[in-house]
Amino acid sequence: MGRKDNDCGSWRDCDDPETDVHVDKKTGSFDQRTLCNSTETRSSPDDSSLQLESAFLGDNAVNADDDGVRSKKSHKGKSCEEDEEGHLDYHIGLVMKERYEVVCPLGAGAFGKVVECIDRDKEEHVAVKIVRNIECFREVARSEIAVLEEINSLDDDNTFACVRMLDWFEHEGHICIVFELLGLSTFEFLRQNEFLPFNVEQIRRMAFQIVRAVCFLHRNKLTHTDLKPENILFVCSDCDLKYNDQTKCEERSLRSLDVKVVDFGTATFDHEHHESLVSTRHYRAPEVILDLGWNQSCDVWSLGCVLMEFYLGRTLFMTHDSKEHLAMMEKVLGPIPPHLLKQTRKQHYVHNECLNWDEQSSSDDHIRKQCKPLKQYIQRKNEEERQLFDLLGSMLEYDVCRRITLEEALWHPFFTPLRKQKQQQQRS
């Protein structure tokens, strides 16, 4: 899990809870992004019912089109060290399980709090997620633990770039999950680096690790469902500062590009019930918005959006409304295929087998300023960038039957230099 670097920033989930928050009804995990990039917020008319306390409501959960929120909360044996919201009221120096000594806070969110601890048995620093003592969140934590145990079992030699769960226990009614301590999220690094984009070689190295990790999940019948820059953390975000003559400012230069995928709170096995609404809005696949049902390919779309964000230094689909989101997709990727619009349960999005969108609206003016055809984003028309955009075009494909799989993506020419490098390392 992420940690606070000495000179910058903090673990992702410590942001202001008043920013727009997406709560998954199945698991109670959430997303929120600091209001730090232009006028960006995450509030949305059709997400307004997804409040923090609506998490994990099972069959009684509201969907994004409902007006109200029905909440079920129950404390399990309220602790004297606990506030009214069920958060553990810890103090620096608290020792849990006679082993984990709290050193400093890393963040807080809907699920609970994350603290940095010293593991006294191993004399190493770890991140501990302390889950709220409310039954819906306890249930979420048990589900996440089951997924993490499966990942640990399937990847016992830590080959794939998924965060490692080291331990879990209960403290005063709070489920606590112990993770390896990681660096900043890729989003937080971008934010602290004035949203300067990563270069193509950096993107290649990070993308190869992420694609391999999520492909590993897919092979084992698991979909992450919430891939985004906040959920991709650097293993170590130590960096050097250098002055850029062109931008006239100091830039952070990472010493290592090793990354890991985190937050398996919304991960869903193929055999499990699939909630109709998944993913954080900006990375949500068209089949989810159109309520066509989804499978592992929704991760491929999300990852395509993430890689574009790495390339641009900003979110590709910056919107808070589903229909506007679809209109943005059409500006970047061309018309949505009519057969998908025919199948959607959201028929208010459709008119005459086309997206029901007013091109004379002020929203369309905004979209024209924000979006352009995918290939027009290419900054340098060299072979490396051509390969990257060929891969992105295959990932950002409307039709899941035509969208590339991550197994196929690993063999894309964009990753050829890294595949060759890996083969040479295996031989030596």
N, C-alpha and C positions, 0 to 999 in steps of 0.2 A: 504494500500500500504506500501511497505517497507520503512525503514528509515535508516539513518546512526547511528549506535551504537556509543556510546561515545568513546569506546576504539578500534574500529575496523571497517574497511570496509565501504562500501557505498551501497546505493540502486543499484540494479542489472544493470539498464540501463545506468549507467554513464561510462561504459567501452569504450575503444578506438574504434571509429566507423570504424577503418581500419580492425578490426577483422572480420571474416566471419559473414555475416548477412543474415538471412532468412527473406524475406518479403512476407507476404501473399497478393496475388493480390486482394482478395476480400475485405480485411479490412485495409491493410497497417500496420498491427502490425508486429513486427520484433523480432528477437532473435540475441544476440551476447554473446559470452562467453569470459571472460578474458583469455589471453594467460598465464596461470599460472600452468598448469598441464602438465609436460613433454613438448613435442613438439607439443601439440595439436593446431590446427587452425580449422576454420570452412569454409575455402574457398573450393570450389568444382567445378570441370569442368562443371557438369551439373546443377549447381545452379548459374553459372556466370551471367546469364541474369536477375537474381532477385535482382536488385539494389534498393537502397532506394527509388528512385523517380519513380519506376514502380508500386507503390502501388495503389490499387483501380482503376484499369483501365477498369473494367467491361468487356464488350464483346471484347474490343481491347487489353486485357491483353496478354502479351507473356507467353509462358509456359517454362518449364525448358529445353526444347530441342531447343528453338528458339535462334537465334544468337544476335538479336538486342533488344533494349529496346525502347519502345515508351512511352513518358511521356506527361502527361497532368497536367499542373500546373496553377492555377489562384489564385491570392491573392484577398481576399475580403476586400476592404477598408484598404490599408496598414496603420498601426498605426505608429505614430512617435516614439513609444517605441519598434520598431520591427526591426530585422536585415534582411538582404537580403534573408535569407532562410525561413523567415516567423515565426521565433521563437520570443517570447516576450522577450525583453531586460529589464528584471525586475531588481529591486534593493532590498536589504534587507530593510525591513520596509515598502515596498509597501503594501497598503491596497486595496484589491479587494472586490467589492460588499459591500463596507463600513463595512466589517466584517472580512475578512481573511487577516491577517498580515503576510507577508513573513518573516520567521525566518532564514532559511538556505536552500541551494540547496540539493536535494536528488539524482538527476540524470538527464540525458538527453538522447534523442534517436531520431529515425526517426520521431516519432509522435510529439515530442515537449519536454517539460521539466517537471520535477516533483520537487516540493518544499514542505518543511515543513512549515506549517502556524499555527498561533494561531487563533482559532475561538473565536473572541471577544464576541460573544453572549453567547457561552457555556463555555468559558474559558478552552478550551481543545485543544490539539495539533492534527492536521489532516495532511493528505498528499493531495496535490492538483496537478493534472495533467493538465498542460497548453498546449493545443494542438496548433500546428502550424496553422497560419492563411493562409492556402492553402485549396482550396475547397475539394480536395480528402481526406485530413486528417479531415476536418470538417465533411464530410460525414461518415467517419469511426467512429468519436466520437459520432455522433448521433446514429449510429447503436449500439455501445457499451453501450450507455446510455439506449437504449431501452431494451437490454438484462439485464442490471443491475437492471432496474426498475421492470422487470418481476421477477427476482430472489428475490428482496426485497418484492414484492407482494406475491409470493408463499411461502416465508419463513419469514413471518413478525415477528416471535418470535426468529429469528436468531438461529435456531436449527442446521443448516448444516454449514459446515466449508467453506463457500464462503465469499470472501471479501465483505464488505458492502459499497455501495455508499451512502454517507450522503447527497449530494447536487450536483447541477451543475448550472452553470451560464455562461454568456458571459462577457468577459472583453476586450475592445478594439478590437473586432473582433475575439478573441480567445475563443473557448469553453473550459471551465475549469470544471473538474470533481473532486469532493471532496470525498476522501476515509478515512476510519478509518486508523490510523497510526499503522503499524505492524513492526515486527522485520526483521532480516535477512532472505534471502531465504535459503532453505536447501542446495543449491549449495554453496552459499557464506559461510555458516557455515562450510561445509566440507572443503572448500578451506582454511579458516582461521585455521582449526583444522588439517592442514597437510594431508588432505584427509584420515584421520582415519575413517574407516566405523562405522556406527551405529550398536549397538548390536541388537539381534533378538527381545528383548522386546521393545526396542525403535522403531524398524521398525513396530512391531505389533501395537503399540499405534498410530503412525503417519499414517500407512496404513489404519487403521480402520476409522479414521476421513476422509481421502481423498476418500476412497471407498464410504463411506456414502454420501459425498458431491457430487461426480460425479454421483453416482447412483441417487441422487435427481435430478440432471440435466437431466439424461437419462429418468427418469419417466415423466419429463415435456418436452420431445421431443427436447432436446437440447444436442448437442455434443460440448465439449470444443475444441477439435482438436489440442491443443498445451500443453499437460501435460508434464512437465519436472521439474527437481529440481529447476530451476530458477523461476518457477511459483507456487511453494509451499513455503509459507513464515511462519516462526514462528510468533505466536501472540506476543510473547516477547522472544527475544533471549539473555536475561541476562544469564550469566553463571559464574560458579566458575572455577578457575584454580587449577588443581591438577597435581602433578608430577607422571609420569608413570615410574616405575622402569624398565619395559621391553623395552619401546621405548626410555628411557633416555631423555624425553622431557616433557614439560608441555602440558596438554590436557585441552580443554574447556569442562566443564560438564554443560549441560543445566539445568536450574531450572524448566523449563516447556516444555513439548513436544506438546503443543497445536499448531496446524498449520491451515492455511487457503489456499484455492486455489484462485489464482488471474489471471488477464489478460484474459478478456473475449472478446478481440478484434477480435479473429477468431472464436468465438463460432457461431455455425450454427444450426438453427432450422431444424427439419426433413423436413418441407415443402419448405425450401429455396433451391436455387441452390447450389449444392455441387461442389466447385472447385476441379479439378482433383488432384492438389498438395496441401497437407496440412501437418502440423506438422513439427517441427524441425527435421532435418535429422536423428539424432541418435535415435530418439524415433518414427520414421515413420514406420507404419505397412506395412507388405509385400504387402497387397492388394493395398495400395497407390502407392508403388514403381512400381508394375506390372500394374498399371492403370486398375484395375478391378472394380473400384467403391468402395465406403466406406460408412460405417454407424457408429453407436455409438460404435461398437466394436473396432474401431481404438483407442479410448480412453483406452480400456482395455489393448491393446498391449503396448501403451505408458506407462501406469502405471506399467505394468510388468517390462519394462526397467528401470523405475525410482526406483522401489523397489530393483532391482538387483544392481543398482548404490549405493543405500543406504547400501546394504550388502557388496559390494566390495570396496566401496570408490573410484570407477572409472567407467567411462562409459563402458557399456557392448559392444556396437558396435561402436568402435572408427574408423570412416571411413569418407571419403569425396567423395565417388563414389558409385553410386547405385548398380552396378553389384558386386563390392567388398562387399557392404553391404549385398547383398543376399548370397554371398559366406560365409560371416561370420555367417549369420543365419544358414546355412547348417552345419557349423562346430559345432555350439552350439546345434542345434535342430534337425539335421538330414536333409535328402533330402526334398526339396520343392515338394509337391504332384504334379504328372504329370498333373492332371486335371486343376490345377491352371496355370501351364506353358502353357498349350494348349490354355487357355482362354485369356492370356495376349495380349495386343496390342503392347507390347514391345518385339517383336519376335527376336530382335537382342540379347536378353538375353538368348535365348533358342537354343539348338542344340540337335537333336535326343530326344526330350521330356525331356531333362535334362538341368540344368543351364549351359550355355555356358561359362565355366570357365577353365582356364589353370592351372592345379595343379602343373605345373613345373615353374610357374612364380615367380618372386620375391615378388609379392603381396601375393601369397599363402604362402610363407615363413613368411611374416609378420602376416598373419592370423593365421598360426599354433602357432606362439609365443603368439598372443593375445587371442586366443579363444580355448576353449575345450568344450566337451559335458556338458550340463547344470548340471547334477548330480555331475560331478567332481569338481564343485565349492563349494560343501558343505564342510565346514571346521570342523564342529563337528557333528558326526553322532548321534545326539540325536533326540528325538521325535519332539521337537519344530522346529528344522531346517528341519527335514523331511517334516513336515506339510507346512512350508514356501515354500519349493521347489516344493511340490505337487501343491500348489496354483500357483506358478510362471509358472510351466509347463502348467497349464490350461489357464493361461493368454497369454502365448507366444505360442499360437497354430496358425499355418499357416491359417487354414481354418476357416473363420468367423462362419460357421455353427457349428463348434465343439468348438470354443473358449468360455470360460465361460463368462457369463454376470456378471455385478457387483452386481445385485440382488442375484444371486447364490453365488457370492464370499463372500457376507456378512454372509452366512450360512456355510462357509468352517470351518472345525475344527480348523484352525489356529486362528480364531477369537473367538472361544468358551469362553475363559476366560473373554474377554471384553464384550461379549453378556450377560454372567451371571452377571458380575459386573453391567452392565446397568440395568438389570432386578431388581437386589437388590436395586439399587438407586431409581428406580421408585416405588418400594413397600414401601420404608421408607419415 
